[in-house]
Amino acid sequence: MIYVHVPFCASRCTYCDFYSTTGGVEQRQAYVKVLKEEIKARAHELKKVRKSGREEGVPLRSIYFGGGTPSRLTAEEIEEILDTLRQFYFLDDATEVTLEANPDDLTDSFLSALKKMGINRVSLGVQTFNDDLLKVIHRRHDAATAVRAVERLQRAGIRNISLDLIYSLPLQTLESFRHDVRTALSLGVTHLSAYALMVAEGTVMARRIDAHELALPDEETVLKEYDTLCEMTAAAGMEHYEISNFALPNFHSRHNSGYWDTEVAYVGLGPGAHSFRLASEDAPWGVRRHNLSDLGAWLKRPGQPPFQEEVLTEEDAFNETVMTALRTSAGLNLQKLEQHFSPRRLERLLQDAHVHLKRGTLCLIGQHLRLPEAAFPVSNDVISDLFQVE
């Protein structure tokens, strides 16, 4: 898998703490040039996927343009990046190529170009269809623009469309959120990601809440919003395949699903991007890496971005496996866990899980330990109880 971090935004949303900048055309052009150098320099990191002469390797599972706002790039810049990736990696018809986009960036000509270059999935940052709330969180579009963006995507022949929604927003009511979900489902999209608002320290949102200018919904309302989300997506035929993700059959995000599988490697390109290398002789539990979130420093070192690495311990790898697997509807495969880790870890896991199995906040089905959907809102508490710290 390849992740490309595009750190450009026209303006900052009040809740966002992802790395981004409001840099202009010159910075964007410099970014594309240096990104191509990083692609070349790091092509060796994913084994068995590079083209070599007439030999075609295993095709990439996915390419994901995230941000920031990738749709701030021009179609020509996106195509230039994709062409460079194709020089070093093999893509086929099954490779999922996703672009995150803002609704107001999607013109007919832009979408036609995306379709031609091989973008086959778009993740649209809608967040809410309530115009008043969109102003509160400082989004550039209004509800009507979001609806038109979906219609434009469908006319362009890009049918694999995911919408992002946020619940537990300040001033949001249960009925308002129900309207958001109803509207999203009425548009015929294939995928829905819905996240509870996380108020990150240092954001404009956090400062406004601390100053009592905004108030968050109470816990009961938030739980009702989540229950409403689950009920409405199920009624629409969507599968709740991960705590925050819902999709029609055969439309699960291949890229996001790879993040929840600790046996899938990925390379993150661009400032602030994260990568994961599988186990090797030098690092038997794998290596996590992230490029520093500094566009200026990244631009100064083409092909050699400043980064930090963490060599995982068995404890790290075990806890990450538990955390990622239990976020999914498939759950944690205990047989597989036993094959990869020392037997004492499985024994201790089952001991720690016992209280949750009695409460019903975990269930054991065959060889799979799972969170029932009703326990998804308390998933962090349940999963943290299963972490093992020496």
Secondary structure, DSSP 8 states (H G I E B T S, - for coil): -EEEEE-B-SS--TT--S--B---HHHHHHHHHHHHHHHHHTGGGSTT-S-BTTB-----SEEEEEES-GGGS-HHHHHHHHHHHHHHS---TT-EEEEEE-GGG--HHHHHHHHHHT--EEEEEEE-S-HHHHHHTT-S--HHHHHHHHHHHHHTT--EEEEEEEES-TT--HHHHHHHHHHHHHTT-SEEEEEE----TTSHHHHHHHTTSS----HHHHHHHHHHHHHHHHHTT-EEEETTEEE-TT---HHHHHHT-TT--BEEESTT-EEEE---SS-TT-EEEEE-S-HHHHHTSTT---EEEEE--HHHHHHHHHHHHHTBSS-EEHHHHHHHS-HHHHHHHHHHHHHHHHHTSSEEETTEEE--GGGGGGHHHHHHHH----
